[in-house]
Amino acid sequence: MSGSRITFLEGQAGQGAALERIAARVRTRLAGPEPAALRTARRPLFTGIGASYAALAVPVQHLRAAGVVTQRVLSSEIETGTTGFDTDCLIAVSQGGRSCETLAAFQRATPGTTKTALLNVAASPLGDLADLTVDLGGEPDSYASTIGYTGTVVALDLIAGALTGRPDTEDPWRRIAERTTAVHRQAIEVIAGLRERGARCIAADAVAAGASRASAEEGALLLREVVRMTAAASVTRNYLHGEMESAGNTLHLVFGDGREIELARSLSGAGHLTLLLTTADVEAAGQLAVVRLPRCADAVRVVLETVVLQELVAQLSAERGVPIESFVFANDDTKEGGLDMADFEVAAFSPEG
């Protein structure tokens, strides 16, 4: 687990300042001599499970755009080893470093592959197996992750920047606290206008392309684990090929500036509640709610999209009377050493307190 547990709402409130700290820490770590093998990797393979896997869409998109051969894969798919993957550097993400599937992937990685662990807690079973660790500094986090997830996105972008030799002048994280505060303020107002209708929806679809696939996947996960709403994530072009036909008393989260705008208008025009997160000048109307994001780097955009998602699930859980941290299932085979029941002891509070 992280250094200590905080509530979901505390995570929201302290997120901007925490991301500033994380960015500074990871920059310093990557500038040192130890990450040389990471900076010179030519075929990185990213792995994780759950929210960590979702976050990996960010560096994969960045690196592919720069011509680097890479992909992300669920840790459970390489528990038996990395044979069949052309990689010289396996980069695994696990906040607490105890995810069983990710540990198995490291244990069975092809000899000679540099094993890099991105963690919140450096002293961990995964950290012990790694050739190199990059950590967020043991930031306190909520059980349904807030700071831990967005901090991971920040760190992954900085790692991708190190792999591509991005100059310091192009570092996109200098104003992240200011930006998260501004977007959160807007999200509170926009979501307040749809929370009653949204809470009555029976399911949700989250749709995006590129790096924002991380947001769609994280959004679906948060709706499932916080709001207990059935939710799925889809890629924009695939969603158009039949998946959208099941719309009906559903909430639609659409991320993007291209085909996503027309998609959002089509869904809302057919009477389906839709929240569009875009940098484009799109007006809200009827069943269409809009959060306008600033133009920024893809990774920063994903963090800002996540800020909106966190506010969405906080308000919907309150409207539905579901305590945010009241998890139903405690699977004891997903973490090395079993579950730490202290993770469940932090009291949950509704947005109204």
C-alpha positions in Angstrom: 0.0 0.0 0.0 1.0 3.6 -0.1 2.7 5.4 2.8 -0.7 5.8 4.4 -4.3 5.7 3.5 -6.5 8.8 3.0 -10.0 9.1 1.8 -11.0 9.6 -1.8 -12.1 13.1 -1.1 -8.8 13.9 0.6 -7.0 12.6 -2.4 -9.0 14.9 -4.7 -8.2 17.9 -2.5 -4.5 17.3 -2.3 -3.9 16.0 -5.8 -2.4 19.1 -7.5 0.3 19.6 -4.8 1.1 15.9 -4.8 1.6 15.8 -8.5 4.0 18.7 -8.3 6.0 16.7 -5.7 5.9 13.5 -7.8 7.1 15.3 -11.0 10.0 16.9 -9.1 11.0 13.5 -7.5 10.8 11.5 -10.7 12.7 14.2 -12.7 15.6 14.0 -10.2 15.6 10.2 -10.3 15.7 10.0 -14.0 18.5 12.6 -14.3 20.8 10.4 -12.1 23.3 7.8 -13.3 21.4 4.7 -12.3 18.6 4.9 -15.0 21.2 4.7 -17.8 19.9 1.3 -19.0 16.3 2.7 -19.0 17.3 5.8 -21.0 19.0 3.6 -23.6 16.3 1.0 -24.0 15.1 0.6 -27.6 12.2 -1.9 -27.3 10.5 -1.2 -24.0 7.6 -3.4 -22.9 5.1 -2.0 -20.4 3.1 -4.2 -18.0 0.6 -3.8 -15.2 -2.8 -4.9 -14.0 -6.0 -3.0 -13.3 -5.6 0.8 -13.1 -1.9 0.4 -13.7 -2.5 -1.2 -17.0 -4.9 1.6 -18.0 -2.2 4.2 -17.3 0.2 2.5 -19.7 -1.8 3.8 -22.7 -0.1 7.1 -22.1 3.6 6.2 -22.6 2.8 3.7 -25.4 1.1 6.5 -27.4 4.0 8.9 -26.8 6.7 6.4 -27.7 5.0 5.1 -30.8 4.5 8.7 -32.1 8.3 9.1 -31.6 8.9 5.9 -33.6 9.8 3.6 -30.7 8.6 0.0 -30.9 6.6 -0.7 -27.8 3.3 -2.1 -26.4 1.5 -2.6 -23.2 0.5 -6.1 -22.0 -1.5 -7.3 -19.0 0.9 -8.8 -16.4 -1.3 -11.9 -16.3 -0.4 -12.5 -20.0 3.3 -12.7 -19.3 3.3 -14.6 -16.0 5.1 -17.4 -17.8 7.7 -15.1 -19.3 8.5 -12.6 -22.0 9.4 -15.2 -24.6 7.6 -14.0 -27.8 8.0 -10.4 -27.0 10.9 -8.5 -28.6 12.0 -6.4 -25.7 15.1 -5.2 -24.0 13.4 -3.5 -21.0 10.4 -4.6 -19.1 8.7 -1.7 -17.3 6.2 -2.8 -14.7 3.8 -0.6 -12.8 2.4 -1.5 -9.3 1.8 1.1 -6.7 2.4 -1.1 -3.7 4.7 -3.5 -5.5 2.7 -6.5 -4.4 0.5 -7.4 -7.3 0.9 -11.1 -7.8 0.6 -11.1 -11.6 3.2 -8.4 -12.0 5.6 -10.1 -9.6 5.3 -13.3 -11.6 6.1 -11.4 -14.8 9.3 -10.0 -13.3 10.3 -13.4 -11.9 10.0 -15.1 -15.3 11.3 -12.3 -17.6 13.9 -13.4 -20.1 17.4 -13.2 -18.7 19.2 -10.1 -19.9 16.0 -8.0 -19.9 16.4 -4.9 -17.8 13.6 -4.9 -15.2 12.3 -1.5 -14.2 9.7 -1.0 -11.5 7.5 2.1 -11.2 6.2 2.1 -7.7 4.7 4.3 -5.1 6.4 2.3 -2.4 10.0 1.6 -3.2 10.6 -1.0 -0.5 8.4 -3.8 -1.9 8.6 -7.3 -3.3 8.5 -5.9 -6.9 11.2 -3.4 -6.0 13.4 -6.2 -4.7 13.2 -8.0 -8.1 13.9 -4.9 -10.1 17.2 -3.8 -11.7 16.0 -0.3 -11.4 13.2 1.4 -9.4 11.4 4.7 -9.9 9.1 5.7 -7.1 6.5 8.4 -6.4 7.7 8.9 -2.9 5.2 6.9 -0.9 2.5 9.4 -1.4 -0.7 8.8 0.7 -3.4 7.5 -1.5 -7.1 6.4 -1.3 -8.1 2.8 -1.7 -9.9 3.6 -4.9 -6.8 5.4 -6.2 -6.7 9.2 -6.7 -3.1 10.5 -6.3 -1.5 7.1 -6.9 -3.1 6.8 -10.3 -2.6 10.3 -11.6 0.9 10.3 -10.1 1.7 7.2 -12.1 0.6 8.9 -15.3 2.9 11.8 -14.5 5.8 9.4 -13.9 5.1 7.3 -17.0 5.2 10.4 -19.2 8.5 11.5 -17.7 9.9 8.0 -18.3 8.7 8.1 -21.9 10.3 11.5 -22.2 13.6 10.1 -20.9 13.4 7.3 -23.5 12.9 9.7 -26.3 15.4 12.3 -25.1 12.7 15.0 -24.6 14.4 18.3 -23.6 13.7 19.8 -20.2 12.1 22.8 -21.9 9.3 20.5 -23.2 8.5 19.1 -19.8 4.7 19.5 -19.7 4.2 19.3 -15.9 5.2 22.8 -14.7 1.7 24.1 -14.1 0.0 20.9 -13.2 -1.4 22.0 -9.7 -2.9 25.1 -11.2 -4.5 23.2 -14.1 -5.9 20.5 -11.9 -7.5 23.1 -9.6 -9.1 24.9 -12.6 -10.5 21.8 -14.2 -11.8 20.4 -10.9 -13.6 23.6 -10.2 -15.4 23.4 -13.6 -16.1 19.7 -13.2 -17.9 20.3 -9.9 -20.3 22.6 -11.6 -20.9 20.6 -14.7 -21.4 17.3 -12.9 -23.7 18.8 -10.4 -26.1 19.4 -13.3 -26.2 15.8 -14.4 -25.7 13.8 -11.2 -29.3 13.1 -10.6 -29.9 11.8 -14.1 -26.5 10.0 -14.1 -27.2 8.2 -10.9 -30.4 6.7 -12.4 -28.5 5.2 -15.3 -28.1 1.4 -15.3 -24.7 1.3 -17.0 -22.0 3.5 -18.6 -19.8 3.5 -21.7 -16.5 5.3 -21.8 -15.1 6.0 -25.3 -11.8 7.5 -26.4 -8.8 7.1 -28.7 -5.0 7.5 -28.4 -3.6 8.3 -24.9 -7.1 9.1 -23.6 -7.8 5.3 -23.8 -6.3 5.4 -20.3 -9.1 7.7 -19.2 -11.8 5.6 -20.7 -10.4 2.5 -19.0 -9.9 4.2 -15.7 -13.3 5.8 -15.9 -15.0 2.4 -16.4 -13.0 1.0 -13.5 -13.9 3.9 -11.2 -17.6 3.6 -12.0 -17.5 -0.1 -11.2 -15.5 0.0 -8.0 -16.8 3.3 -6.6 -20.3 3.8 -7.9 -21.0 0.1 -8.5 -22.3 0.8 -11.9 -21.7 -1.6 -14.8 -19.3 0.1 -17.2 -17.2 -0.6 -20.2 -14.4 1.1 -22.0 -14.2 1.3 -25.8 -11.9 2.7 -28.5 -13.7 5.3 -30.6 -13.6 3.7 -34.0 -14.5 0.3 -32.6 -17.4 1.8 -30.7 -18.9 3.1 -34.0 -18.8 -0.5 -35.4 -21.8 -1.7 -33.4 -21.0 -1.3 -29.7 -23.0 1.9 -29.4 -26.2 0.1 -30.4 -26.8 -1.1 -26.9 -27.4 2.5 -25.7 -30.4 2.8 -23.4 -30.7 4.4 -20.0 -26.9 4.6 -20.1 -24.4 7.3 -19.2 -21.8 8.0 -22.0 -18.4 9.4 -21.3 -16.7 10.6 -24.5 -13.1 11.9 -24.6 -11.7 13.7 -27.6 -11.7 16.5 -30.2 -12.3 14.6 -33.5 -14.9 12.0 -34.3 -15.8 11.9 -30.6 -17.6 15.2 -30.9 -20.0 14.0 -33.5 -20.4 10.7 -31.5 -21.3 12.7 -28.4 -23.9 14.7 -30.3 -25.4 11.6 -31.9 -25.7 9.9 -28.5 -27.2 12.9 -26.7 -29.4 13.7 -29.7 -30.9 10.2 -29.4 -31.8 11.0 -25.7 -28.8 9.4 -24.0 -27.0 11.3 -21.2 -23.6 12.2 -22.5 -20.6 13.9 -20.9 -18.0 15.1 -23.5 -14.5 16.1 -22.3 -12.9 18.1 -25.1 -10.7 21.1 -25.9 -13.0 22.0 -28.7 -15.6 24.8 -28.5 -18.7 22.7 -28.1 -21.8 24.0 -26.4 -23.8 21.9 -23.9 -27.3 21.2 -24.9 -30.1 19.0 -23.7 -28.6 15.6 -22.8 -25.1 16.8 -23.7 -22.9 18.1 -20.9 -19.4 19.4 -21.7 -16.2 19.9 -19.8 -13.8 22.1 -21.7 -10.1 21.2 -21.2 -7.1 23.4 -21.9 -5.0 22.5 -24.9 -2.0 20.6 -23.5 0.2 17.6 -23.9 -1.6 14.2 -24.1 -0.4 13.0 -20.8 -1.5 16.2 -19.0 -4.8 15.9 -20.7 -5.2 12.4 -19.3 -4.5 13.6 -15.8 -7.1 16.4 -16.2 -9.6 13.9 -17.7 -9.1 11.8 -14.6 -9.7 14.8 -12.3 -13.2 15.1 -14.0 -13.8 11.3 -13.6 -12.9 11.4 -9.9 -15.5 14.2 -9.4 -18.0 12.3 -11.4 -17.8 9.1 -9.3 -17.7 11.1 -6.1 -21.0 12.8 -6.9 -22.7 9.8 -8.4 -21.8 7.6 -5.4 -23.2 10.3 -3.1 -26.4 10.5 -5.2 -26.8 6.7 -5.1 -26.0 6.5 -1.4 -22.9 4.3 -1.9 -20.0 5.1 0.4 -16.9 5.6 -1.7 -14.6 3.2 -0.1 -17.2 0.4 0.7 -15.7 -2.3 -1.4 -17.7 -5.5 -1.6 -15.1 -8.2 -2.6 -11.8 -8.7 -0.9 -9.9 -11.1 -3.1 -6.9 -12.4 -1.1 -5.0 -13.8 -4.1 -4.2 -10.6 -5.9 -1.5 -9.2 -3.5 1.7 -10.9 -2.3 1.2 -11.7 1.4 -2.6 -11.3 1.1 -4.8 -8.3 1.8 -3.9 -5.7 4.3 -7.2 -5.1 6.0 -6.0 -1.7 7.2 -6.7 -0.6 3.7 -10.4 -1.0 4.4 -10.4 0.9 7.7 -10.4 4.5 6.4 -13.8 5.9 6.8 -15.6 7.1 3.6 -17.3 10.4 3.4 -19.8 11.7 0.9 -19.1 14.9 -1.0 -21.5 16.7 1.4 -19.4 15.5 4.3 
